[in-house]
């Protein structure tokens, strides 16, 4: 099934690139010109870089090679998305502009045309012929006498160039109207796509913003009213986002002065050997009740156990289907569902089975889809990530198909689910319509 989906996606990408080449390269350039050669080269090179960016990490390529292809390859995927959307929206405009224009005529390259000269009115013979068929040489004689010299009825001047070609066919630079329309639409689409991606990249590299959400819990004692949990998910350290990215996140979290820090999965895209230094700033996280970690699906792509051991060295407490009894509530964590492929999936019985249900329970679980298990085990609040809020609009609509909640706080029975959009980005370091965040969840007691 995976192979079939991969083939379909690859075929779609080939068709999209072919269509964009036609619209942005073939329709806007002249055959065998330099611009067409450059455009055609990019049409082959950019998708190959994207394919390399997606596969080099899984293939175990050297980290320097992953970094070399990641930026251009991933960025092209983001530009491709918005360029294709812009060009798709521009198709009706293009069709309308070309329909209103006369049929396409190639510009004339031959010398300027001359009108035929006739003298003597409508009945006069053309110059060069007389009644005897002799040419008008030797003083202009023709046959037995002079040819009639009537007044000229047409100008001898050549037609002006602007009258020899339809004004709808050529623009002032000499391009055909079809090329002019294609260049205008293509330029506008490229500007819109690069502007959108540029702004989305700035948002990621600037670092996540802090959101604050108050969540009332019926079982929370009055003494815990105002307890602050800093929730961070989907940091995605890798060949694009590294040490500086982690530093920005750690500094932002510490400024909120949380009581507890919950790192809810997808910390990395790679192994400890390559990314250990990028994760080092996590050692500086500060919270009164400590920092906790659960695995996400990407940890299992990267080697989950090595990262569980490493975050423990950095001062975080991994919750592997486990629970900690804090002064005012129980904090539990379950492994990500991707761990089932290795026999280490979520185990709600181990994490929550024997606890005192009179106490409030907060669950860390990377994927929102386990909310129904949380409801069955009496969890009061589940903290999740995974969705990125869709990351790249209109990806939020696809995320809604696979997740009960894409972002924000929702209630399921007696259990509330909060889903963070995440602090980083997977693939392209770009977010559009789904800004990155670190959420400070402030617990509220009904007894306060």
ABEGO torsion letter per residue (X at the ends): XAAAAAAAAAAAAAAAAAAAAAAAAAAABBBGBAAAAAAAAAAAAAAAAAAAAAAAAAAGBBAAAAAAAAAAAAAAAAAAAAAAAAAAAAAAAAAAAAAABBBBBBBBABBBBBBBBBBGEAABBBBGBBAAGBBABGGGBBEABBBBBBBBABBABBBBAAAABBAAABBAAGBBAAAAAAAAAAAAAAAAAAAAAAAAAAAAAAEBBBBBBBBBBAABBAAABGBBBBBBBGAGBBAABBAAAAAAAAAAAAAAGBABBBBBEGABBEBAAAAAAAAAAAAABBBAAEBBBBBBAAAAAAGAAAAAAAAAAAGBBBBBGBBBBBAABBBBBBBBAAAAAAGABBBAAAAAAABBAABBBBBBBABAAAAAAAAAAGBABBBBBGAGGGGBOAAAAAAAAABABABEBBBBEABBBBBBAEABBBEBBBBBGBBBBBBBBBBBBAAX
